[in-house]
Amino acid sequence: MFREIQKKAMNGLVTLLLFLVLIAVSVWRAVVAAKAADEMVGLVWTVVAILASIGLAGLFTVQPNEAKVLTLFGRYVGTVRDAGLWWANPFYSKKRISLRVRNFETAKLKVNDSHSNPIEIAAIVVWKVIDSAEAMFEVDDYNGFVHTQSESAVRSLAQSFPYDAHSSADIALSTHPAEVAKGLQTAIQERLEKAGMLVIESRISHLAYAPEIASAMLRRQQASAIIAARQKIVEGAVGMVEMALELISQRSLVQLDEERKAAMVSNLLVVLCSDKDAQPIVNTGTIYQ
């Protein structure tokens, strides 16, 4: 596997001035030799001027958060990361690669969750290149590689978790965004590590049931919410009834037999658990009539 080699290039500004001075001197000396009819000296200085001109082709610039990957006749030589004007062998091939942070959003993918429910899911991935040699030589197109592998990781993640949690111990796509995002980042990083990439952040940007089951799942969610709310209401109502009976007994307000207690519990539960206003019936007789 390729590993990035940091290469120090020569200062480009100093090299540029040296080559310009050398070209000017060579041209001047070649003209002087031509006037003196000294063909050999003129030829030497002409060759020197040509070589200096070729040397100018070795100048290159590196922008901030950018790298230039240097190769010589197909052999990797090194990478220049420092921003500025530099000079290297003019026969080096200098390929630019960006080290900036980039992000993209995957397409909306239709997959089945762990309960085989069809869902739509998409994710945002934030990444950057950390090893220019691996990114350049280990994969054919590192941008396309990132996109393809990220979508593969999103599909795998969606198939590993349910859309909704049916118990508090379950990790679900819709209720545990932090855990899901961490798992997605780990899955993408494992796929991109071989290409010299670092995944900075990944998170779900779109999550929904597929249109063909969305209405049925909405009714199920509403039913689950109603059941959960009713359970809380019943628990609260039973506590209030228990407290009322205990206070009546402690303060000796009235002596109730088991039948009257049962009737009182029934009436209180009806009042407390009903989703509509209760309509009381006034008893004009005795407590037992």
C-alpha positions, 0 to 999 in steps of 0.5 A: 500500500502507498503511504504519503511521503512528505517532500521538501521542494526548493523555494520557488521565488529564489529559483525563479530569479536565478533562472531569469538571471541565468537566461538573461546572461546566457542570451547576452553571452550568446549575442556577444559570441555571435558578434565575435564569430565564436560559434562554439561559445555561442552554442554553449550559451544557447544550450544553457539558455534552453536548459534554464527555460526548461527549468522554469517548468519546474515551478509550481504553486500550492494553495492552502489546504492543498497538496501536490503529488509528485511522480517521475515516470510513473514512480511516486516521489513525494507530496508537497503540502506547504503553501507557496511557490516551489520548484522541483524537477521539471520532469515531475508530474504534479497532480493537485489534490484538495485537503479541504473539508468536504461534505455531500448528501447521499441520495434518498435510498429505499431499504428495509429496516431490521423489521423488514419495513420499507423506509427511505433514508439519506445521510450527510457525510463530512470528510477530508483527505488525510493521506494524499498518496492513498487517495491518489493511487489506491482508488481510481476516483476517490470522490466517487469511492466516497459516495459509493461507500457512504451509500453502502454504509447507509444501507447496511446501517438501515438494515441493522436497526428498526425504524421505531423502538418497541422497548426502552432498551432498543436502539432505533433510527428515529429515537436514537440519533446520536447512537445511529450517527456514531455507528454510521460514522464508524461504518463509513470510516472502515470503508474509507480508511484504505483510501486515506480518508477521514470521516469527520461527521455523519448524520441522518438527514432524511428518515421516513417510512416508504409511501406505501406503508406510511399511512398504516405506520402513522396509525400504528404510531398514533395507537401506540401513543394513545396506549402509552398516554392511557397507561400513564393516566391509569397509573396516576388515577390509581395513585389518586384513588389510593391516596383518597381512600387513605386520607379518608381512613386516616381522618375518620371522615366516614366509615366505608365498607368494602362495597362502598369502597369498590363503588367509590373506586369505580366512580373515581376511576371513571372521572379521572380516566375519562377523556370527557367531562363526567356527568354526576348523578345526585343521590337523594337517598341514603348511602345504600340507596 
